Amino acid sequence: MKLYVKRFLVILTGVIAMLGITTFTSTKVDAAAKVSPISMVTTTTMYSKQMHLDWNYDVYLPAGYNPKSNKRYPVLYMMHGLYGNHRNLLERFNSQQMLDGSMKRNNRKAIVVFIDGFNSFYINQKDGLKVESAIMKDMIPKINSTYKVSKSRSDHAVGGISMGGYAAARLSLKYSNYFSKAIMVSPSVWYSLPKDNLIRKNMHAFTDGKTNWSDKVYDSLFPTKYINKDTKPVKFYVETTSGDTTVPIKNVNRFVKTLKKDKFSVKYVKDTGDNHNWTYWTKATPKAYEWLMQEF
């Protein structure tokens, strides 16, 4: 009987490897202990001192990743949009497959971290979650100590869709001493949001303690507010569609124009016939990954 059980386990392990099924772990040793011929996505948890909670995230390790070698890898921190979580970009579309293809085509490998940002816009909310501080002070040090991350600024990138795209713009400019590249798909870079907009009425990230959405708070945190003489050069990939009814393209046009005016390198892709949804993001995100692998 024991022999049959052992044989079953061996067969099951082989099937899992062939299918590239996501593995789940919560320890540093398990997360990066073996060399795999295929990429792996590990779901795990860390305690965030900044947010005072157990924080879930995913890590993509490229095929051939070896925790015992001296080789170090570029890193990309990817962020989801409103109402999402750290699994969105792996389940709503297959980021693992997209990354596999892009890395193979460009002969470049990288570590990718999928962050859970709740509905925070990845900022430090007044009387709420300090997600920005958690990323910079908790997550990045954790990833650096657990995985073989390159120490070079040129190998550090941040990216996201919608709310995550807004965050990628903001974090890359505010922390340009760490990030050198940013990818943004349908970034939520509104210059003004109508009073009756449901996001404005229901979200509390930009609260001032009196109203749930304060224009004063929102404007003070807008990504381009961090552009100054000390901001280091950042390369941007921005993609959106003219049919976006959630973040009208005029907002993204204005944002990109400001970046270019301040001499930032920007590849701007404007699509047509789509909207602010997963159908569009499934088509747009692979191009963002492709651009980044070419830039690493």
N, C-alpha and C positions, 0 to 999 in steps of 0.2 A: 504493500500500500504506500509506504514511504517513497519507494522508487517511482511510482506513478506520479506522486505529488511533485517530486523533484523535476521529473520530465516535463510536467505541465508548467511549472514555473519557468523553466528554461525556454520553452516554446513561447510563453506569454511575454517574456522579456524581449525575445527576438521580434515578435509582432509589434510591440510598442516601439522598438527602435526603428523598424522599417517604416512605420506610419508617422513617425515624428511626433507622437502624442506628447502634449505638455506634461511636464513632471512637476510635482509639488513638494516643496521642502521649506523648512524654517530654520535651517542652520547654515552657518558659513561653510562648514566642511562638506555637507551634501551638495550645496549650491554650486561648488566649483571644484569638485574633487576628481573628476574623471575627464579623460580626453574622449570626445565623441566624434565620430565621423560625420554626424549631422548636427545641425544647429539645435539648441535646446532653449526652451522658455521655462523659467522657474518662477513660480508664484511663492512669495514669502512675506514675512512681516518683520518690522522693526519697531522698537519703541521710540517715539519721538518726544524728546524732552521739551521741545518748543510747543508742541500741541497737547502733551500729556495724554497720549493715547497710543494704542498699537496700530500701526500704519501699514496697510497692505500695498504691495507693489510687485511688478514683474520684471525679470531680467532676461533679455535675449543674449545668449552666448553663441557666437558663430561656430560653424563646423571647425573642428580641429583646435578649439580653444584648449590651451594647456596651462593649468594653474601653477605648474611646477617649472615652466620655462621662463626665460628672461624676457620673452616677447611681451610688449605692452600694446594695448589696443585703444583706438579712439573711442569716445563715448558720446552717445546721444541720449538726452533726456526728453522723452515724448509725453505730451500732455493732452488729455481728452477735453471734450467740450462740456457745456452745461448738461446737467442731468445724467452725466456719465460716471465712469469709474475707471480704475487702472486696467480693467479687462477689455474695455470698449474697442481699442485699436487692434486687439487680437481676435475678438469675437465678431464684431460687426463687419469687419473685413480682416483678411488674413495677413497681418503685418509680418508674421514670421516668414511666410512664403514670399512676400514682396521683398523683404530684406535678403533672403537667401538668393533670389534672382539677381538683385542689384549688386550684391557683393561678389557673386560669381562673375558677372559681366565685367566688373571693374577691377577684379582681382584685389579687392580691398575688404578687410574684415573689421568689424566694430562691435562693441558692446552697446546694447540699447536698453534703457531703463524706462519702464512705463509707470508713471506716477499717478497716484490717486489724489486729485485736487478737490474732490467734493464739488460744491457749487461756489467755490471761494474766489474765482478768478486768479487764484494762486498769489494772493496778496496777504498782508497782515491785516486782518479785519479788526476794526474797533470792537473790543469786548467779545471777540470771536476767535476763530482759528488763525494761527500765525503760520500759514502755509509757506509763505515766502521764506521766512526764517528757518522753517523746518527743512526746506529743500537745501538751502545753502549751509546750514549749520548741523543738520542731522543726516540727511540723505547722502549728500555728496561725500562727506567724510566716511560714511558707512560703505558706500560703493567703492571708494578709493582703497579702503582697508581690506575689503573682501575680494575684489577682483583685480585683474592685471590692467589697470587703467593707465593710459599714457599721462605723463606729467606735463606734456607740452600744451600750452594754450591753444595752439593750432589744431589740436585733436579734440577739443571740447565743443559740443554743439547742444542746442536746445531747440525743440520744435513742438508743434501742436496744431490741432484743428479748432476753429471757432474760438471759444474761450481760451483754449490752449494756445492758439495762435497769438492771441493778445498777450498771453503770459510769456510766450517765447520772445516776442518783440521787447517786452518790458524787461525781462530778466537779462536778456543778452545785452541790452544797452546799460542797464543799471550795474550789472556785474561783468562789464566788458573786460575786466582784468582776468576773468576766468573763461568766459565764453567767447569764441571767435566766429561762430557761425550760427545761423538761425533759419529754420524752415517754418513757414506759416501757410496754412491752407484755410481759406475763408476766415481770416483773422477778424475778431470782433473789435475793430478799432473805430468805434463810433465817435464822431465829433460832436454829435448831439443825438439824444434819444428822446422821442416824443413822450409827453407826459402819460399818454394812455398805452404806451408799450408794455406788454405783459412782463417782459424781463425786468423792466424798470420797476413795475408795480410789485413783483413777487420776489426778486432777489435782494439779499441784504449785505452783499460783500462790501458795497460802498456806502454803508451807513455812517452817519455822523453821530449816532446815538439818539437822534430826534426823528429822523425820517429814514426809511429803509434804503433809499437811493439818493445820495447827496451829489449834485453836480459839482460842488466845490471839491469834495473828496475825489470823485472820479477824475476831474480835470487835473488835480494835483498829482495823480498817479499815472497819467497818460504816458505811454512809452517814450515819446519824443521829448518829454520833460527832462529826461536823463542825458540828453545830448549836451555835452559841454567840452571844454578844452582838454579835460582829462579822459574823455571817452576814447577807448582804443578802437581801431578799425574792426568792424564786424561785417561779415558777408551775409547777405540775406537772400533767401528764396521765398518769393511771395506768389501765391496763386489764388485766384478767385474767379467767379463767373459773373457776367453781366446780368444774369437772371436772378441773382441773389436778392431775395426780398427780406431777409433777416438783417444782413449787413450790406446795404446798398453799395454798389461798387464805387460810387463817388467818394465814400469814406476811405476805401482802400487806395484809390487813386491819389487822394490828398496825402495819405500817410506815406506812400511810396515817393511822391514828389518831395516831401520834406526830407526823407532819407537821402535822396539823390542830391538835393540842394546842399546837404551837409556832407557831401562827398563819400557816402557809404556805397559800397558795391551792392547792387540789387539786380537780381534776375526776376523780372516780373512777368508772370504768365496770366493772360486774361482769356478765359474760356467763354463760350456762349452756349445757350440752350440748356443750362442746368440751374440748380438752386442750392440752398443751404441745407444739404441733406446727405445721407449716407450713400445714395446712388452716385452723387458727384464726388464725394470724398474717396470712394473706392477707386475711382478713375484718376483722381488728382494726386493722391498721396504717393503712389509709386514713383511719380515724376519727381516729387520732392526728395524721396529717398535716393533716387538715382543721382540727382544733382549733388547731394551731400556726399555720397560715396566717391564721386569724381573730385570733390573739393578736399576730401581727407587726404 
